[in-house]
Amino acid sequence: MHEIKKQYAVFDAKVLSKIPRGPLKEKKKD
């Protein structure tokens, strides 16, 4: 369980650095 959370955090960081904060919410909706 902890490892999944860690991986998710890394993935989230990658997404955050890839796209600006504006479209972030819209991307998560999709």
PDBQT receptor file of N, H, CA, C and O in Angstrom, charges set to zero:
ATOM      1  N   MET A   1       0.844  -1.202   0.000  1.00  0.00    +0.000 N 
ATOM      2  CA  MET A   1       0.000   0.000   0.000  1.00  0.00    +0.000 C 
ATOM      3  C   MET A   1       0.880   1.253   0.000  1.00  0.00    +0.000 C 
ATOM      4  O   MET A   1       0.631   2.196  -0.751  1.00  0.00    +0.000 OA
ATOM      5  N   HIS A   2       1.886   1.252   0.831  1.00  0.00    +0.000 N 
ATOM      6  H   HIS A   2       2.088   0.486   1.442  1.00  0.00    +0.000 HD
ATOM      7  CA  HIS A   2       2.760   2.426   0.902  1.00  0.00    +0.000 C 
ATOM      8  C   HIS A   2       3.479   2.640  -0.421  1.00  0.00    +0.000 C 
ATOM      9  O   HIS A   2       3.674   3.775  -0.855  1.00  0.00    +0.000 OA
ATOM     10  N   GLU A   3       3.869   1.549  -1.057  1.00  0.00    +0.000 N 
ATOM     11  H   GLU A   3       3.711   0.626  -0.705  1.00  0.00    +0.000 HD
ATOM     12  CA  GLU A   3       4.607   1.671  -2.324  1.00  0.00    +0.000 C 
ATOM     13  C   GLU A   3       3.708   2.284  -3.391  1.00  0.00    +0.000 C 
ATOM     14  O   GLU A   3       4.160   3.093  -4.201  1.00  0.00    +0.000 OA
ATOM     15  N   ILE A   4       2.458   1.902  -3.389  1.00  0.00    +0.000 N 
ATOM     16  H   ILE A   4       2.091   1.244  -2.731  1.00  0.00    +0.000 HD
ATOM     17  CA  ILE A   4       1.521   2.456  -4.381  1.00  0.00    +0.000 C 
ATOM     18  C   ILE A   4       1.408   3.967  -4.172  1.00  0.00    +0.000 C 
ATOM     19  O   ILE A   4       1.413   4.739  -5.131  1.00  0.00    +0.000 OA
ATOM     20  N   LYS A   5       1.307   4.371  -2.925  1.00  0.00    +0.000 N 
ATOM     21  H   LYS A   5       1.303   3.744  -2.145  1.00  0.00    +0.000 HD
ATOM     22  CA  LYS A   5       1.187   5.805  -2.637  1.00  0.00    +0.000 C 
ATOM     23  C   LYS A   5       2.436   6.533  -3.115  1.00  0.00    +0.000 C 
ATOM     24  O   LYS A   5       2.357   7.639  -3.649  1.00  0.00    +0.000 OA
ATOM     25  N   LYS A   6       3.590   5.901  -2.917  1.00  0.00    +0.000 N 
ATOM     26  H   LYS A   6       3.655   5.003  -2.483  1.00  0.00    +0.000 HD
ATOM     27  CA  LYS A   6       4.852   6.524  -3.342  1.00  0.00    +0.000 C 
ATOM     28  C   LYS A   6       4.866   6.682  -4.858  1.00  0.00    +0.000 C 
ATOM     29  O   LYS A   6       5.212   7.742  -5.379  1.00  0.00    +0.000 OA
ATOM     30  N   GLN A   7       4.490   5.628  -5.549  1.00  0.00    +0.000 N 
ATOM     31  H   GLN A   7       4.209   4.767  -5.126  1.00  0.00    +0.000 HD
ATOM     32  CA  GLN A   7       4.487   5.680  -7.016  1.00  0.00    +0.000 C 
ATOM     33  C   GLN A   7       3.510   6.736  -7.495  1.00  0.00    +0.000 C 
ATOM     34  O   GLN A   7       3.800   7.472  -8.438  1.00  0.00    +0.000 OA
ATOM     35  N   TYR A   8       2.365   6.816  -6.857  1.00  0.00    +0.000 N 
ATOM     36  H   TYR A   8       2.129   6.218  -6.090  1.00  0.00    +0.000 HD
ATOM     37  CA  TYR A   8       1.356   7.800  -7.249  1.00  0.00    +0.000 C 
ATOM     38  C   TYR A   8       1.900   9.212  -7.053  1.00  0.00    +0.000 C 
ATOM     39  O   TYR A   8       1.667  10.096  -7.878  1.00  0.00    +0.000 OA
ATOM     40  N   ALA A   9       2.620   9.416  -5.964  1.00  0.00    +0.000 N 
ATOM     41  H   ALA A   9       2.809   8.698  -5.294  1.00  0.00    +0.000 HD
ATOM     42  CA  ALA A   9       3.194  10.734  -5.696  1.00  0.00    +0.000 C 
ATOM     43  C   ALA A   9       4.189  11.101  -6.788  1.00  0.00    +0.000 C 
ATOM     44  O   ALA A   9       4.209  12.236  -7.264  1.00  0.00    +0.000 OA
ATOM     45  N   VAL A  10       5.013  10.135  -7.181  1.00  0.00    +0.000 N 
ATOM     46  H   VAL A  10       4.997   9.214  -6.794  1.00  0.00    +0.000 HD
ATOM     47  CA  VAL A  10       6.000  10.395  -8.233  1.00  0.00    +0.000 C 
ATOM     48  C   VAL A  10       5.283  10.707  -9.539  1.00  0.00    +0.000 C 
ATOM     49  O   VAL A  10       5.652  11.639 -10.252  1.00  0.00    +0.000 OA
ATOM     50  N   PHE A  11       4.261   9.926  -9.846  1.00  0.00    +0.000 N 
ATOM     51  H   PHE A  11       3.960   9.168  -9.267  1.00  0.00    +0.000 HD
ATOM     52  CA  PHE A  11       3.491  10.152 -11.069  1.00  0.00    +0.000 C 
ATOM     53  C   PHE A  11       2.852  11.535 -11.031  1.00  0.00    +0.000 C 
ATOM     54  O   PHE A  11       2.881  12.266 -12.021  1.00  0.00    +0.000 OA
ATOM     55  N   ASP A  12       2.281  11.887  -9.899  1.00  0.00    +0.000 N 
ATOM     56  H   ASP A  12       2.257  11.293  -9.095  1.00  0.00    +0.000 HD
ATOM     57  CA  ASP A  12       1.645  13.191  -9.753  1.00  0.00    +0.000 C 
ATOM     58  C   ASP A  12       2.663  14.304  -9.981  1.00  0.00    +0.000 C 
ATOM     59  O   ASP A  12       2.374  15.295 -10.652  1.00  0.00    +0.000 OA
ATOM     60  N   ALA A  13       3.855  14.132  -9.417  1.00  0.00    +0.000 N 
ATOM     61  H   ALA A  13       4.090  13.327  -8.871  1.00  0.00    +0.000 HD
ATOM     62  CA  ALA A  13       4.896  15.150  -9.575  1.00  0.00    +0.000 C 
ATOM     63  C   ALA A  13       5.262  15.293 -11.048  1.00  0.00    +0.000 C 
ATOM     64  O   ALA A  13       5.462  16.403 -11.540  1.00  0.00    +0.000 OA
ATOM     65  N   LYS A  14       5.347  14.169 -11.744  1.00  0.00    +0.000 N 
ATOM     66  H   LYS A  14       5.185  13.267 -11.344  1.00  0.00    +0.000 HD
ATOM     67  CA  LYS A  14       5.688  14.217 -13.176  1.00  0.00    +0.000 C 
ATOM     68  C   LYS A  14       4.607  14.963 -13.941  1.00  0.00    +0.000 C 
ATOM     69  O   LYS A  14       4.903  15.797 -14.796  1.00  0.00    +0.000 OA
ATOM     70  N   VAL A  15       3.369  14.662 -13.635  1.00  0.00    +0.000 N 
ATOM     71  H   VAL A  15       3.128  13.984 -12.940  1.00  0.00    +0.000 HD
ATOM     72  CA  VAL A  15       2.261  15.335 -14.333  1.00  0.00    +0.000 C 
ATOM     73  C   VAL A  15       2.265  16.825 -14.003  1.00  0.00    +0.000 C 
ATOM     74  O   VAL A  15       2.065  17.669 -14.877  1.00  0.00    +0.000 OA
ATOM     75  N   LEU A  16       2.496  17.131 -12.732  1.00  0.00    +0.000 N 
ATOM     76  H   LEU A  16       2.659  16.445 -12.022  1.00  0.00    +0.000 HD
ATOM     77  CA  LEU A  16       2.487  18.539 -12.315  1.00  0.00    +0.000 C 
ATOM     78  C   LEU A  16       3.564  19.322 -13.050  1.00  0.00    +0.000 C 
ATOM     79  O   LEU A  16       3.348  20.465 -13.452  1.00  0.00    +0.000 OA
ATOM     80  N   SER A  17       4.726  18.701 -13.222  1.00  0.00    +0.000 N 
ATOM     81  H   SER A  17       4.902  17.773 -12.895  1.00  0.00    +0.000 HD
ATOM     82  CA  SER A  17       5.829  19.416 -13.873  1.00  0.00    +0.000 C 
ATOM     83  C   SER A  17       5.619  19.457 -15.386  1.00  0.00    +0.000 C 
ATOM     84  O   SER A  17       6.196  20.298 -16.076  1.00  0.00    +0.000 OA
ATOM     85  N   LYS A  18       4.788  18.542 -15.898  1.00  0.00    +0.000 N 
ATOM     86  H   LYS A  18       4.320  17.859 -15.338  1.00  0.00    +0.000 HD
ATOM     87  CA  LYS A  18       4.579  18.499 -17.355  1.00  0.00    +0.000 C 
ATOM     88  C   LYS A  18       3.559  19.539 -17.796  1.00  0.00    +0.000 C 
ATOM     89  O   LYS A  18       3.759  20.217 -18.804  1.00  0.00    +0.000 OA
ATOM     90  N   ILE A  19       2.464  19.669 -17.048  1.00  0.00    +0.000 N 
ATOM     91  H   ILE A  19       2.301  19.119 -16.230  1.00  0.00    +0.000 HD
ATOM     92  CA  ILE A  19       1.417  20.612 -17.448  1.00  0.00    +0.000 C 
ATOM     93  C   ILE A  19       1.267  21.717 -16.407  1.00  0.00    +0.000 C 
ATOM     94  O   ILE A  19       1.520  21.490 -15.224  1.00  0.00    +0.000 OA
ATOM     95  N   PRO A  20       0.863  22.893 -16.828  1.00  0.00    +0.000 N 
ATOM     96  CA  PRO A  20       0.655  24.007 -15.886  1.00  0.00    +0.000 C 
ATOM     97  C   PRO A  20      -0.485  23.716 -14.914  1.00  0.00    +0.000 C 
ATOM     98  O   PRO A  20      -1.229  22.752 -15.091  1.00  0.00    +0.000 OA
ATOM     99  N   ARG A  21      -0.615  24.541 -13.903  1.00  0.00    +0.000 N 
ATOM    100  H   ARG A  21      -0.011  25.325 -13.759  1.00  0.00    +0.000 HD
ATOM    101  CA  ARG A  21      -1.629  24.281 -12.878  1.00  0.00    +0.000 C 
ATOM    102  C   ARG A  21      -3.031  24.544 -13.417  1.00  0.00    +0.000 C 
ATOM    103  O   ARG A  21      -3.994  23.963 -12.916  1.00  0.00    +0.000 OA
ATOM    104  N   GLY A  22      -3.167  25.387 -14.405  1.00  0.00    +0.000 N 
ATOM    105  H   GLY A  22      -2.385  25.858 -14.812  1.00  0.00    +0.000 HD
ATOM    106  CA  GLY A  22      -4.490  25.717 -14.951  1.00  0.00    +0.000 C 
ATOM    107  C   GLY A  22      -5.232  24.479 -15.437  1.00  0.00    +0.000 C 
ATOM    108  O   GLY A  22      -6.257  24.108 -14.864  1.00  0.00    +0.000 OA
ATOM    109  N   PRO A  23      -4.724  23.833 -16.490  1.00  0.00    +0.000 N 
ATOM    110  CA  PRO A  23      -5.421  22.694 -17.090  1.00  0.00    +0.000 C 
ATOM    111  C   PRO A  23      -5.297  21.418 -16.248  1.00  0.00    +0.000 C 
ATOM    112  O   PRO A  23      -5.838  20.380 -16.628  1.00  0.00    +0.000 OA
ATOM    113  N   LEU A  24      -4.609  21.480 -15.136  1.00  0.00    +0.000 N 
ATOM    114  H   LEU A  24      -4.170  22.324 -14.827  1.00  0.00    +0.000 HD
ATOM    115  CA  LEU A  24      -4.409  20.272 -14.324  1.00  0.00    +0.000 C 
ATOM    116  C   LEU A  24      -5.765  19.687 -13.912  1.00  0.00    +0.000 C 
ATOM    117  O   LEU A  24      -5.999  18.488 -14.065  1.00  0.00    +0.000 OA
ATOM    118  N   LYS A  25      -6.646  20.531 -13.395  1.00  0.00    +0.000 N 
ATOM    119  H   LYS A  25      -6.455  21.504 -13.272  1.00  0.00    +0.000 HD
ATOM    120  CA  LYS A  25      -7.948  20.025 -12.926  1.00  0.00    +0.000 C 
ATOM    121  C   LYS A  25      -8.728  19.414 -14.087  1.00  0.00    +0.000 C 
ATOM    122  O   LYS A  25      -9.339  18.356 -13.938  1.00  0.00    +0.000 OA
ATOM    123  N   GLU A  26      -8.709  20.063 -15.217  1.00  0.00    +0.000 N 
ATOM    124  H   GLU A  26      -8.213  20.923 -15.338  1.00  0.00    +0.000 HD
ATOM    125  CA  GLU A  26      -9.461  19.534 -16.367  1.00  0.00    +0.000 C 
ATOM    126  C   GLU A  26      -8.882  18.194 -16.809  1.00  0.00    +0.000 C 
ATOM    127  O   GLU A  26      -9.621  17.295 -17.211  1.00  0.00    +0.000 OA
ATOM    128  N   LYS A  27      -7.569  18.066 -16.732  1.00  0.00    +0.000 N 
ATOM    129  H   LYS A  27      -6.969  18.797 -16.405  1.00  0.00    +0.000 HD
ATOM    130  CA  LYS A  27      -6.924  16.801 -17.149  1.00  0.00    +0.000 C 
ATOM    131  C   LYS A  27      -7.347  15.681 -16.201  1.00  0.00    +0.000 C 
ATOM    132  O   LYS A  27      -7.622  14.567 -16.647  1.00  0.00    +0.000 OA
ATOM    133  N   LYS A  28      -7.400  15.957 -14.926  1.00  0.00    +0.000 N 
ATOM    134  H   LYS A  28      -7.176  16.862 -14.564  1.00  0.00    +0.000 HD
ATOM    135  CA  LYS A  28      -7.757  14.910 -13.953  1.00  0.00    +0.000 C 
ATOM    136  C   LYS A  28      -9.212  14.484 -14.175  1.00  0.00    +0.000 C 
ATOM    137  O   LYS A  28      -9.557  13.325 -13.941  1.00  0.00    +0.000 OA
ATOM    138  N   LYS A  29     -10.045  15.388 -14.614  1.00  0.00    +0.000 N 
ATOM    139  H   LYS A  29      -9.765  16.329 -14.804  1.00  0.00    +0.000 HD
ATOM    140  CA  LYS A  29     -11.462  15.057 -14.843  1.00  0.00    +0.000 C 
ATOM    141  C   LYS A  29     -11.563  14.002 -15.930  1.00  0.00    +0.000 C 
ATOM    142  O   LYS A  29     -12.313  13.034 -15.801  1.00  0.00    +0.000 OA
ATOM    143  N   ASP A  30     -10.811  14.192 -16.991  1.00  0.00    +0.000 N 
ATOM    144  H   ASP A  30     -10.202  14.979 -17.095  1.00  0.00    +0.000 HD
ATOM    145  CA  ASP A  30     -10.890  13.274 -18.116  1.00  0.00    +0.000 C 
ATOM    146  C   ASP A  30     -10.544  11.905 -17.616  1.00  0.00    +0.000 C 
ATOM    147  O   ASP A  30     -10.541  10.948 -18.390  1.00  0.00    +0.000 OA
TER     148      ASP A  30
